[in-house]
Amino acid sequence: MTDPMHPMLHDAIDLYILDVIQNDIPLVPRPFAAIAQRLGIPEQVLLARLKRLQDGGIVRGISPVIESRHMGLSAATLIALHVPEKRVHEIAAIISSYPEVSHNFRRDHYYTIWFTLSGKNEEDMQRVLTEIMSRTGITDKDVLNLPTARKLKVDVRFSFLNDEEREDTVGSA
């Protein structure tokens, strides 16, 4: 039965899939086959359901959470730019071309583009920011630079199952 508040969720299998993919994606040659086996469903069923959930806007993507400090990136900052509306897409594309940039997004605010910038050190990070500003023509007065003072990592996961359901497998549900 379809929940009217969540029309894309057709049954408990979707909830199990959403619950599992938030936690451990196994580092094996066929991670989705391993997940499907754990859920007790064929891999092709898992992949088809994930595609449907993604097409429906429920799953935006599946990606790793990387600890930047372990990769030698010890400096980070949140940058906000005041950008003319007609240049938002152009400037966002330039910013996104840098591997040091993540979480590049638009906000309905005076500062329209926000992104995080990481570097090996403050100087490296400043070099990239200066290059971005030069390429885009953004001046210092249109930049809000909010360097990381203390890192707090928040792990957000949504619970779709109660503890009893979580212990069961889909294959036996």
C-alpha positions in Angstrom: 0.0 0.0 0.0 1.3 3.4 -0.9 1.6 6.0 1.9 -0.1 9.2 0.7 2.6 11.3 2.3 5.3 9.3 0.5 3.9 8.1 -2.8 7.2 6.7 -4.0 7.5 4.3 -1.1 5.4 1.3 -2.2 6.3 -1.3 0.5 8.6 -2.2 3.3 11.4 -3.2 1.0 12.0 0.5 0.1 12.2 1.3 3.8 14.8 -1.5 4.3 16.8 -0.3 1.4 16.8 3.3 2.7 17.8 2.1 6.1 20.7 0.0 4.8 22.2 2.4 2.3 22.7 5.0 5.0 25.1 2.8 7.0 27.6 0.4 5.4 28.3 0.2 1.7 30.7 -2.7 1.6 34.1 -2.1 -0.1 33.8 -5.1 -2.4 33.8 -5.4 -6.2 30.0 -5.6 -6.3 28.7 -3.6 -3.3 25.1 -3.6 -4.5 25.1 -7.4 -4.9 26.3 -7.7 -1.3 23.6 -5.3 -0.1 20.9 -7.1 -2.1 22.1 -10.5 -0.6 21.9 -9.0 2.9 18.3 -7.8 2.2 17.3 -11.1 0.6 16.4 -9.6 -2.8 18.1 -9.9 -6.3 20.7 -7.3 -7.1 18.7 -6.1 -10.2 15.6 -5.5 -7.9 17.8 -3.4 -5.6 19.2 -1.4 -8.5 15.8 -0.8 -10.0 14.3 0.3 -6.7 17.3 2.7 -6.1 16.8 4.2 -9.5 13.1 4.7 -8.8 13.8 6.3 -5.5 16.4 8.5 -7.1 14.1 9.4 -10.0 11.4 10.2 -7.4 13.7 12.6 -5.5 13.9 10.5 -2.4 17.5 9.5 -2.9 19.7 12.3 -4.2 22.8 10.1 -4.5 25.0 7.6 -2.9 28.5 8.7 -2.0 31.3 8.2 0.6 31.8 10.4 3.6 35.5 11.3 3.5 37.5 12.4 6.4 39.5 15.2 4.9 42.1 15.4 7.6 43.2 11.8 6.9 43.8 12.9 3.3 46.2 15.7 4.4 43.6 18.5 4.2 43.9 20.3 7.6 42.5 23.7 6.7 38.8 24.4 5.8 36.5 27.3 5.4 33.0 28.1 4.4 32.8 30.7 1.7 29.8 32.8 0.8 29.8 35.0 -2.4 27.5 37.8 -3.4 26.9 37.1 -7.1 24.7 38.8 -9.6 21.7 36.6 -10.4 22.6 36.4 -14.1 26.1 35.0 -13.3 25.1 32.4 -10.6 25.4 29.3 -12.9 28.6 30.6 -14.6 30.4 31.2 -11.3 29.1 28.1 -9.7 30.5 26.1 -12.6 33.9 27.7 -12.1 33.9 27.0 -8.4 32.8 23.4 -8.9 35.8 22.8 -11.2 38.2 22.9 -8.2 38.8 19.6 -6.4 39.3 21.5 -3.2 35.7 22.6 -3.3 32.7 20.7 -1.9 29.1 21.5 -1.0 28.7 24.2 -3.6 25.1 25.4 -3.3 22.8 28.4 -4.0 20.8 30.2 -1.3 18.1 32.8 -1.5 20.2 35.3 0.4 22.4 38.4 -0.3 25.2 35.8 -0.5 23.9 33.6 -3.2 26.7 31.0 -3.6 28.0 29.1 -0.6 30.8 26.4 -0.7 33.3 24.7 1.4 37.0 25.0 0.6 39.7 22.6 1.9 43.4 22.8 1.7 46.6 21.3 3.1 47.1 24.6 5.0 45.8 28.1 5.2 48.1 29.4 2.4 47.1 26.6 0.0 43.4 27.4 0.7 43.9 31.1 0.2 45.7 30.5 -3.1 42.7 28.6 -4.4 40.2 31.2 -3.1 42.3 34.0 -4.7 42.3 32.1 -8.0 38.6 31.6 -7.9 38.0 35.3 -7.2 40.4 36.3 -10.0 38.6 33.9 -12.5 35.2 35.1 -11.5 35.9 38.8 -11.0 34.4 38.6 -7.5 36.0 41.3 -5.2 36.8 41.1 -1.5 33.8 43.1 -0.6 31.5 40.4 -2.0 33.2 37.5 -0.1 32.3 36.2 3.3 35.0 33.8 4.6 34.1 31.8 7.6 37.2 29.6 8.5 36.7 26.5 10.6 37.4 27.3 14.2 36.5 23.9 15.6 35.4 20.9 13.6 32.1 19.3 14.5 31.1 16.3 12.4 27.4 15.7 12.5 26.2 12.3 11.4 22.6 12.5 10.2 20.8 9.2 9.6 17.1 8.7 9.3 15.4 5.8 10.9 12.9 4.1 8.7 12.5 1.0 10.8 12.0 0.2 14.4 14.6 -2.0 16.2 12.6 -5.2 15.7 12.1 -4.6 11.9 15.8 -3.7 11.6 16.8 -7.2 12.9 14.7 -8.9 10.3 15.7 -9.3 6.8 13.6 -8.4 3.8 13.7 -11.9 2.6 11.9 -13.1 5.7 9.6 -10.1 6.0 
